[in-house]
Amino acid sequence: KALITNSVFRNNVDGVRFSTVNIVVRGNAIYNNRHGLRYEERRSKALVTENDIRRNKVGVFVVTRSEDQARIVRNNIVEN
C-alpha cells in the first residue's frame, strides 16, 4: 500500500499517476500538469481525498478496467 500526502506536483505530464498499487492520495497540491490525476485501475483500490487539483489541462483522468474501486471524494477540483 502506498500513501502520498502533503506534497506538491506541478509542471509535469502527469501530476500523480498510478495503476497497480493500493493507494491513498491525501492533502496534496496538484496543478499546472497535463493530467492532474491519472488513475488506471488494474485490480487496485484508491482513495483520493482532500487534494487541491487545479489549472491542469485535464483535472482527473480515470480509466477503470476491473471493479471500479477508486473513491475520489472531498477534493477541490477547479479551473481544469
C-alpha positions as CSV (number, residue, x, y, z in Angstrom):
1,K,0.0,0.0,0.0
2,A,1.2,3.5,-0.8
3,L,0.5,6.8,0.8
4,I,1.1,10.2,-0.8
5,T,0.4,13.2,1.5
6,N,1.1,16.9,1.8
7,S,3.1,17.2,-1.4
8,V,3.2,19.5,-4.4
9,F,3.0,18.1,-8.0
10,R,3.3,20.8,-10.7
11,N,4.6,21.3,-14.3
12,N,4.6,17.6,-15.3
13,V,2.8,15.4,-17.9
14,D,1.0,13.6,-15.0
15,G,0.9,15.2,-11.6
16,V,0.0,11.9,-9.8
17,R,-0.3,8.7,-11.9
18,F,-0.8,5.2,-10.5
19,S,-2.3,1.9,-11.6
20,T,-1.3,-1.3,-9.8
21,V,-1.0,-0.3,-6.2
22,N,-3.5,0.2,-3.4
23,I,-3.0,3.9,-2.6
24,V,-4.2,6.8,-0.6
25,V,-3.6,10.3,-2.0
26,R,-4.5,13.0,0.5
27,G,-3.8,16.7,1.1
28,N,-1.7,17.4,-2.0
29,A,-1.5,20.4,-4.3
30,I,-1.7,19.2,-7.9
31,Y,-1.5,21.9,-10.6
32,N,-0.2,23.1,-14.0
33,N,0.1,19.5,-15.3
34,R,-1.3,17.9,-18.5
35,H,-3.2,15.5,-16.3
36,G,-3.6,16.4,-12.6
37,L,-4.5,12.9,-11.5
38,R,-4.3,9.9,-13.8
39,Y,-5.6,6.6,-12.4
40,E,-5.6,3.4,-14.4
41,E,-7.4,0.8,-12.3
42,R,-5.9,-2.7,-12.6
43,R,-7.4,-4.6,-9.6
44,S,-6.2,-1.9,-7.2
45,K,-8.0,0.3,-4.8
46,A,-7.6,4.0,-4.4
47,L,-8.8,6.8,-2.1
48,V,-8.1,10.3,-3.4
49,T,-9.3,12.9,-0.9
50,E,-8.7,16.4,0.3
51,N,-6.5,17.4,-2.6
52,D,-6.3,20.7,-4.4
53,I,-6.4,19.8,-8.1
54,R,-6.4,23.0,-10.3
55,R,-5.2,24.5,-13.6
56,N,-4.3,21.2,-15.3
57,K,-5.3,20.6,-18.9
58,V,-7.4,17.6,-17.6
59,G,-8.1,17.6,-13.8
60,V,-8.9,13.9,-13.3
61,F,-8.4,11.1,-15.8
62,V,-9.7,7.7,-14.7
63,V,-9.6,4.5,-16.7
64,T,-11.4,1.6,-14.9
65,R,-10.7,-1.9,-16.0
66,S,-11.9,-4.1,-13.2
67,E,-14.2,-3.4,-10.3
68,D,-14.5,0.4,-10.0
69,Q,-12.7,0.7,-6.7
70,A,-11.5,4.3,-7.0
71,R,-13.0,6.6,-4.5
72,I,-12.4,10.3,-5.3
73,V,-14.1,12.4,-2.7
74,R,-13.9,15.8,-1.0
75,N,-11.3,17.3,-3.4
76,N,-11.1,20.9,-4.6
77,I,-11.2,20.3,-8.4
78,V,-11.3,23.7,-10.3
79,E,-10.1,25.6,-13.3
80,N,-9.1,22.5,-15.3
